[in-house]
Amino acid sequence: MTVMLERPTIISVPPGSLRFQALCRTLLTMDVPVGYRAEIVGGNIDSRLTVPFGEPLHIPAPFDCDLDTSTFRAPTEEQATEAP
């Protein structure tokens, strides 16, 4: 069981540049499908799709096919916690 001993502290953050504010507004209004993740990376919006190991991964146009991931193995708990 995890016990939280401290309460989060609200901090004041500067609003950022107008471009960054526009990126944040765009990110918040995006209709991101289930399984997709969108984030701001290097000043651009980057999106990626993740699916659980073993489930098909749809590759959009121009390929428009499903990638069979049933032979992919998930890392073990030990491998997942190892530092690179």
ABEGO torsion letter per residue (X at the ends): XBBBABBBBBBBBBAEBAAAAAAAAAAAABBBBBGBBBBBBGGBBBBBBBBBBGBBBBBBOAAGBBBBAAABBBBBAAAAABBX
